[in-house]
């Protein structure tokens, strides 16, 4: 099966440096095959058995901590899940669309706490383990993009712009 791993806060602003060749080698050491990284922000496409995939996020986090000295979160999706995310895109301008991939599906009582987050023209739509974010002024200037969704939802997330989501989906064809 084809999987996509999304690492949180890797190679951002000169912090948490992780060469993509090293990341690919760590994946191969776990038994992953056809490993391919995409851009420098910690995106990996690979093939693996369900058994390897089940342990993959925890094992990779541990390896990165041991070898590179920082903690990260690894969020895993199958190629089919990523296709469904692309196909489920809200009717919003793709130029300003981002997706936060969550580690876990949030609890409904926590989701209700998100309502006051919308700011101006910015908005979000939560669907399962993904938050589609519409940021017409860009992620860098967004008050909502810096909002601690993971704290309110009590889960970890990693954001990608829509162009990256589409590229990963295209690379992850089974």
N, C-alpha and C positions, 0 to 999 in steps of 0.2 A: 504494500500500500504506500501511496505517496503522502508525505507529511510536510508541513511548513512550520518551522519554529521561528517565533518572533521573540527576540531578546529585548528586554527593557533597558533603556538608558545606556546603550553601548556606543562608544565613540561619539558622544555628544559633548560638544564644547570642550574638546580636549581631555575629557574625563573618561574613566572606565575603558581604557584603550584595549582593544582586542583585535589583532590582525585576523582578517577573514581566512587566511590560509591556516592559521592556528585553530580557528573555530571549526573549519572543515575537518581538520585532522582529529579534533576531539570527537566529532560526530562519527567519523570512520572508526575510531577506536572503540566506540560503543557497538559497532556492528552495522551501522547505517551504510547504505550503498548509494551510488549515483548522487553523491553529495554535491550541492551547488549553492554557493552563497550569492546574494544579490545586494548590491551596494554595501556601504560600510556600516550600516546601522543595525546589523545583527539579524539578518534574514537568511534562513537556510531552508533549502528544499532538499528532501532526501527520501529514499525508500527504506522501509524497515518493517519487521514483523510487528504484530500487535504487542507481543511481549516486550520487545525492545522499546517500542513507543511508550508503553505504560510507565517505564522507569526513566525514560529519556529526560524529561524536564528536571527532575530531582538530581539525577546523575550529572547532567551537564552543568547545572548550577554549582554543584560541589566541585567539579573539575575546574571551573572558571575561578572559583574562590581559592582553591589550592594553587593553581598555576599563575593566576593574574592578580590575585589579592583583592578582588572586589565582589560584592554580591549583586546578583541580577535576578530577574524573573524570566523564566522561559515559558512562553505560551504556545501551545501546540494546536494546530488545526489540520484536518485531513484536506486533501485536494477537493473532495466533494463538499466539505463544509465551506471552504473558501469560495467555491463556485456558487453555493447557495447565498453567501454573503453578497457576492457581486450581483447575482440575479435578484436579490431582495432590496437592492439599492432604492432608497426613497427618491422621489422625483425632485431632486435638487441639483443645482449647477455643480457638475463634477469638479470644476476648477477650485471650488471652495469646500469640497467634501473631504472629511477625514474619518477614519474608523479607529475607535479604541477597542482593542481585542482584550477581553477580560479572561482571567484565569478560571473563574467560576461564574455560574449564573447567579445573579444577585437575588436576595430575598425581597419579596414584594414590599414588606414594611420599610426596607431601606430605599427601594426605588421611589416610593412616595416622597421621601425627603429631597429628591432631586428637583422637584417642580420649580423652586425659586431660582434655579441656576440660569435660565435663559436671560441673556443680556442683549438688549437692542435687537438687531437683526439676527443675532446668533441663536442657534437652536440645536437640539439634539433629539434623536429617536433611539430608544433602547429596544433592541430586539434580541432576546436570548442572552448570549454572552458577548454581544457587540453593541457599541454605542456609535451610531452614525452622527457625526458632528458637522454642522453647517457653519463655517467660519468665514463670512464674506470679507472681513478685514485681515484675514490671514491668521495662522496659528500663533505667530510670534507676538501679535498685538492683542490676542484674545484674552479676555478675562475668564471666559468659560474654559478655554483650553488648559489654563493653569489651575482650574478648580480641581480639588482633590476627589475626583470620582471614586477612586479606589478606597479612600478613607470612608466616605459616606456609604458606599456599597459593600465595604468590608471584603474587598478582593483586590487583586493587582491587575493592572492593565498596561498595555503598550499601544501607542498611537502610530498610525501610518496614514500618509495622504492617499487620496484615491488613486492617483497614478501608480503608486507603489503597490497598492492592493491589486490593481488590474495586472500589473507586470508579474507579480507573484502568482496570481491565478493562471496566467498564460504559461508560466514556467512549470507549473505543477500539474500539467496535463498527465493523466495516468496512461 
